């Protein structure tokens, strides 16, 4: 059971105005919180900023331990704060079995190795996320968002009491694990405190040895292109794509775990990442696109792809004017966004093919004047990763727009897709925020890989008329593939898919908690509520796998949703392994898809209604 957590198109000509903001026009600046005083001596180069902290195996272990503990102390409960950190480990070995390095990862903290391959950085110890406990000792992982672990090896050791000798990654949305080798016990549930509910999650390009992954209380999870030694159990929706050692398909089988298992991943690429070469110079690795893949990209010992020097990149910080960022992008620079909050007076414009935009430490783009935060023009091959889009106080029609012409989504190619990876949207929670749509994809051949679009259900500036947001994702382009699409609490249809040849592998949704009346949340006078995921009537081809929608209407009103999924009745649109769940509260979801599938309401609390195949 999950407890509550207390088609506007911008005209291209107007978008281009953002490219020509005079130098005299500056963004509002946000004071970037520096690291604790004792970290300053080991910060990264000035170019990457004080909140990028580079650790070396030459440092005393005690110094490394105090450094990572100081960041954790600041970030473990800092759910809506502005501070952000990247903890980067240079190639080498950290800790030993006898003297392990064990630390926790808090909010807005990126932990990554700086090797070219995961085996280049080895941590003997554990890098953990535990439950958060409130004053009544109600201990949960439901709000463990916005943190990441990537590109290193963990040889599990250390820890105390119940947490000893196990790597815990008890996370929910927006907490990806990529390119990690885990040798030893691994759990996605912090079973050392109760009730330990969790709502993840995403793992890709990762290898586990030494025992089964403990899923435990995780309601849902996606594992893509990884290698497992086993998997303990499922709750509602556990999905495996291109994963060696994945459990067999068993969704909908009476008494079996709800596993959706695809033998290969149709199209994939891991996210670009920073590393240091043999000369100790920073470079960015862009992993190659794979088709029909299975297992990790580095299983053969090295990662195929393109290596780029950091000199190809414009390195921005929160005080960099958006005009300077756009000028650099127009002059064929790629972009690194260092940790911090970027208050934007105009959108960032991506105007040339194959631009790479790499966010560090959950860099947050926050439009202040009602514009988009970023617009990718009609160019193929953009690679955007590691960035948060946070709605500002004036309503933005869209936060991220990929392509400007929904009527002509013909650019793009299968061999060079646009990649949107580990990109997260937030409406409210940290303060007032409004955006009509979070993400619009007009381009074709786009890969969406771990997206969380969240209209906040708790925090500051939260309420039906406060953090207003109609739609999470609208896809107009053809041949768009989504792996790990998490979209929650929007006030109308949460995902609308208009393009041909699309697919979604794993979808997680919670309907809005807070409709004040049925009339305020109804598609029409004869259709209660809004479907969470709609494939438009003109679509002839679409495939969906492992897709769930949950309800928790918390105003004590008999709010109803007629259906969670709505698709056209055509042979080329096929839906597999769908479910709805009534979490708590009142009201009901009256069918799973197009009137098919049993209703869920209070008597069926936490018991999913499943549809194995539709039509």
Buried (B, 14 or more C-beta within 10 A) or exposed (E): BBBBBEBBBBEEEEBBEBBEBEEEEBBEEBEBBEBBEEBEEBBBEEEBBBBBBBBBBEBEBEEBBEBBBBBBEBBBEBBBBBBBBBBBBBBBBBBBEEEBBBBBBBBBBBBBBBBBBBBBBBBBBBBBBBBBEEEEEBBBBBBBBBBBBBBBBBBBBBBEEEBBEBBBBBBBBBBBBBBBBBBBBBBBBBBBBBEBBBBBBBBBBBBBEEBBBBBBBBBBBBBBBBBBBEBBBBBBBBBBBBBBBBBEBBBBEEEEBBBBBBEBBBBBBBBBBBBBBEEEEBBBBBBEBBEEBBBBBBBEEEBEBEEBEBEEBBBBBBBBBBBBBBBBBBEEBBBBBBBBBBBBBBBBBBBBBBBBBBBBBBBBBBBBBBBBBBBBBBBBBBBBBBBBBBBBBBBBBBBBBBBBBBEEBEBBEEEBBBBBBBBBBBBBBBBBBBBBBBBBBBBBBBBBBBBBBBBBBBBBBBEBEBBBBBBBBBBBBBBBBBBBBBBBBBBBBBBBBBBBBBBBBBBBBBBBBBBEEBEEBBBEEEEBBBBBBBBBEEBEBBBBBBBBBBBBBBBEBEBBBBBBBBBBEBEEBBBBBBBBBBBBBBBBBBBBBBEBBBBBBEEBEBEBBBBBEBB
